[in-house]
Amino acid sequence: MLGRIGYRFNQFRFGMFSVYDSADEKLARASLSDQEYSLFDQLPPFEKKHAVVVARKMLIFSVRNPELDREKLVKLGLLHDIGKVMERNSVMTKSVMVIIRFFLPGLYDWLAERGKVDPRFKRFYIHKHHGAVGAQLLEEIGVSGEFLSIIKKHDPRVEPFGPADPIELKILRQADSTY
């Protein structure tokens, strides 16, 4: 339990004090199409920084698999949380949602379910299902295929890993679960 609390505190600290800088911006602009970047640019800076960190970690974690498409890995890292553009969260509101999700999961699930029909709780629905929301947003701008499946399934609490899932999904989950 203390390990989980420490991990969540470090996430909060990262969100509060990390800076999305010009090197991060350069990576995003070089890796994404204009339409993808337009979506990505709607994320708050702390979410953009998280996405860049995940993209860079994916490259590090993929060293054992040199056959993988490095450009695809970076793009997956950058866009994995793109559904969160619909939440419009600050670091504080996201922190409250994460605390509820990990320490009161029954309440979180109830709030997320209510968010389907009650606009007061919509951010909980989007937060829980941001992978599917992101896949839908990307599909609307012409992204297709396995890429959408990986984005949709990247949260292991929503979609457990299966034996037929691509290695890119495993790498994304590993990179996304570390700070």
ABEGO torsion letter per residue (X at the ends): XAAAAAAAAAAAAAAAABBBBAAAAAAAAAABBAAAAAAAAABBAAAAAAAAAAAAAAAAAAAABAABBAAAAAAAAAAAAAAAAAAGBBAAAAAAAAAAAAABAAAAAAAAAAAAABAAAAAAAAAAAAAAAAAAAAAAAGBBEAAAAAAAAABAAABBBBAABBAAAAAAAAAAABX
